[in-house]
Amino acid sequence: MAVVAVMAGWRKMAGFAWFLSAVGVGLTRPNPTRLCIQLNVVPRSCDSEQLCVPPSPLRPSLTPPHPAAAATGDTRTVRAPNRRRPRHPYTKTKANFARAPATQPPATATPLLSVSATRKNKVDPGWKYCHSLVEGDTNTIVCNFCGKITKGGITRAKQHLIGKSGNVAACKKTPPNVVEELKEYMATKKSGTTYSYSTSGSGNMANIRDFEFGEPIGCDGSEEDEFADSCNVAASAKTKCGTKKGPMDKFCKNPENAINRRKMEMMRQMNIRESMDKNEVLKVHQHIARFWYQAGLSFNLIKLKSFENMVAAIGQYGPHLPIPSYHDIRVPLLKKEVEYTENLMKGHREQWVKYGCTIMSDAWTDRKQRCIINFLINSQAGTMFLKSVDGSGFVKTGEKLFELLDAIVEEVGEENVVQVVTNNGSNYVLAGKLLEEKRKHIYWTPCAAHCIDLMLEDIGKLPLIRKTIRRAINLVGFIYAHSSTLSLLRNFTNKRELVRHAITRFATSYLTLERLHKEKANIRKMFTSDEWTLNKLSKEPKGKGAAKVVLMPSFWNSVVYTLKVMAPLVKVLRLVDGERKPAMGYIYEAMDKAKETIMKSFNNNESKYKDVFEIIDKRWNCQLHRPLHAAAHFLNPEFFYDNTDLEFDFEFTNGLFECIKKLIPQFDVQQKILTELHLYKIGADHFGSDFAMAQRKTHSPTYWWRMFGSQTPNLQKLAIKILSLTCSASGCERNWSVFEQIHSKKRNRLEHKRLHDLVFVKYNQQLKQRYNARDEIDPISLNDIDVCNEWLVGEMDQDDDNDAGNDLVFEDDDALNWATVKKQSKKNDEDLDVEENIDVESEEEEIMVNFEASDGEEGEGDAPLPYDNNEDDYVGIGEDD
């Protein structure tokens, strides 16, 4: 969290210091019962109450006498076996030891934690290279390499093995790999080693130790059974006194365990003591909020899982947590976080080697007019950010771009790359061709999301659709440009906004029209209400123009027409732009369904969609008609076995053969694939089993091939390689702001290496979380494309195209419709020249002087839509708020 969300400068704020202190104190209040248990003394409910007094400068921490000592009448304080003596000024030397109180319990007393307990499960890796001298004695250890005997438990033995000076002589025979293994294990255990609590009588601190095994809880020598034993002992006191915050809460292995434990405890009813702690929680929260406000952080950061882990870790540590220094958070901690992120990405590189990967690339221009090119690697393990490059000197020519792309391929490994996906600019097209000429076994593929966005852009240039979108944007801009109209809108729409954001930056025009159409009745009521009539804006030219558009039936007919054309394409865009599942095996079928849906929307009246289909076919045949798309469609069992003619279709079979030839350089493997392909075609063996047939449509194609393709291993590997590919580079674009956000003016003195590390950490950890949340087994459903117009209630299929004027104003009044309202409005406002039955064709000749005079300008009433293009705030196309 410190590296991802909180930059180095924030730690200097006083609020941050209070924040750490408040969290540490507020979340770790000591509990007397658990404290007694951990100190291995009898609780106050026992007869020996004198043992429950916590340590202080005048009273050292004592443990019950050993049974053997009690039997002999020895009254001295006996230290538990296999334990180091707790350091204390009165017990450090023999002279001081004599000054320690000699209070002891009755001879019948037994310690709560048995001193004869032994480890049943030695999970510490140190036990692989040493053994106990006497069975059951974990204190005296023998080294397996040199035979040296050490005392002090497994921790001292590990120090001997790795050669740590100071406590024990180093072993000269330990292999380097063993030293490295033990050092790594000890480093991972070091983060939560020693915990402290403040005594009730003074400000001194005492180490909380497990008096059974001789090491602080969580130290290098701690094991899983220690944690389990501690928790089991604590559980015995839970039934009487409830679960309260105290020292035992610190013994969770990591913040995630602490969070899970807290969530489980929240399911039970609070007791009186815990309900009184609400004020303490409120104080801690106030310190967190104060830090938030001083740093100017986004409120969305509170939802980060890393923030929850950070608070849990601070609470586990307890009071007096030192604040990381400016240098710490800027250099060593960032370095460790980069290493942590690199470990997260190890699985990605393994998948690159096994099934190949896609290099995703796209460029953007920041406010300093620098051309930043993002490079990401997509595979079955998800998407990994590789680097951001200042490509200002590369994007001008295709040759320079080719050099850059070729260098990235070399870095990833040519043998691991299946395709390179870029946008469809002419310079990228040239660079892709040059790359394919040099790298014979790599495809260059244009971004499908960019291609579909270009389709929508071209469709938006058609005269009717262009006029509809312009009027809609002007209407929304007028409403949001004035506080009075915006307040009035929210009253009539129950605070639902007209502006709708999506998970992609594409199709903004469609989303605006979609929300307008859903709120059509409320917007009409707003512009015919008394509140609007009394508003001074209703008398101004732009206000009259806005009301005219809202009451115009032909406008709403045009909205329905535009949505019926654009909605199926937006659904396909959402499919190829998604990160949950690879869409390579679905792009062909999705485009066919989109065209079929448009045809059905207009009852196969070709005159209404002819121009639209010409635009779609032109873009598709030029940019998306690729061998990889055809081969993926052929290898998708959901479509192959439903279409018996698919194996005879030259377009798909030829695409498959081209992929086999290009992606599989070995001739003998090519022949094996062709032989195995016959089994797939006829549905033989596992392909034709009941299980395989039942799961062709219920599971993703890559999952299906893993399950049922084992008898055709060469074809199985090729199918998974192709079907797991992405067909879009929009994952690059979605996080364009990350680089610029970190490289803002406040941090512009960061050198390039540190800047790259910050981007690498933030980007990849976000991508990892997003990938972990996805469902990779369920297939992509194309049914949404068929039903994407279910919410449309307009009757654009009828000849008159005027049913928008026949909508009832009130559901229980059949006599009053919006055409009548419009007619009456015309009589009351002679300044507006409105015809009664305006159809789509006559609307093309209509001039909206007052409302559209400043089209393209940013004057009052034509303000830009009230949102910025920040993709991180998008909520998804077609999803409810």
PyMOL commands that set and color helices and strands:
alter all, ss='L'
color gray80, all
select helices_A, chain A and resi 8-12+14-26+32-38+49-52+67-72+94-99+125-128+153-162+176-192+224-241+247-251+255-265+272-276+278-295+299-303+305-317+326-330+332-344+346-355+398-412+414-416+426-438+448-459+463-480+483-492+508-518+520-527+530-534+536-539+541-550+553-577+587-601+606-608+610-624+627-635+637-640+646-648+650-663+667-682+685-688+690-694+701-708+713-723+730-733+736-742+745-747+752-772+783-786+803-806+818-828+840-843+849-852+871-873
alter helices_A, ss='H'
color red, helices_A
select strands_A, chain A and resi 130-132+140-143+149-151+196-198+205-207+209-210+215-216+357-365+371-379+382-390+417-422+443-446
alter strands_A, ss='S'
color yellow, strands_A
deselect
rebuild
show_as cartoon
